[in-house]
Amino acid sequence: MHPLEIYFDTPPESLPLEWSRAGVTSVRWRPAATFTLVPEAKIWPLVLSPGGRCLSFNRTLRRISFESLPLAVAGRHRRGRFALFGGPHLFETSPLGLLTHGGNARFLQNIIGWLLDEHESVDAPAGKSPLLESQHGLSRVDNYGNGERTIASVERVLRKTGILKALNHGRWMP
């Protein structure tokens, strides 16, 4: 299968913010980047990867993780609101786009509604999502010891399939 045809679905339980999952049965994704949340930032996970069978590969640290990680985040900056996504296909209508699949259109409506709503009551809940609690141990493979061979093997597969090309070392500065 071509890398841009691969997909996975996230169930409503992977949408930690109540307002975002209203009327959503599932959200379909293509492989996407994940986010690291800094504890003091006013940002919350909007969607978490399923974890388990859905792995995350950190190219910089050469680490494989099977944890649930944020695929999309939402937050506030001063008086404004924002939502960031780890990939573009979620809301595209092109042949590779996923807007018509599952609850993607309803999910987009929920996000736009939150972005445009001026009431404080639609803010994200305080505190950390229990799905984000660290689960190191068997849920992560690091690039040392026996993990080096595993990481090299995964990199070969990602390179052969063309997925590694999409994981360039992008630099983004706010």
C-alpha positions, 0 to 999 in steps of 0.5 A: 500500500502506498504510504499516503493510502495508509489510515487509522481510525481514532474512536471517541475515547481518543478525543479527550475534550468533550466539546470536540467529540459531540456527535463524532463516532470516529475520526480517520487519519493518515500517518501524522506528526504528534505533539509534545505538550509542555506542562505550563502551556495553555494547550490540551490534546484534541486527539490522541493516537490509539497507541498500541498497534499505532506506533510513533517514531521519533526520528531525532531521538531514534525512538519508537513509542507505542503510547497514545500521543497527541495528533492534534492540540487546541489551546488559547493564546491571550484572547484567541484560540487555536488548533494545530494538527499533525497532518493535512489529510484529515480535512482535505477533499482531494482523492487522498483527503479524509473529510468524507470519512467517519466523523471527520466533517462533524469533528471539523464542525465542532472545532470551528464552533469552538474556535468561533465561540466567545463563551468561556464555558467551552474551554478545555478541562483543567489538568492532564488527560489520564491517557497521556500519563507516562507508560514507559517500559514495554511501550517504548524502544530506545536506540541503545542495547538491543533496541538499536537493531529494532530501530535500524530495522524500522528505519529500513522499512520506513525508508523503503516505503517512502514514509521516512521521506515525509518525516524530515527534520522540519524546523518550526519557530513560533 
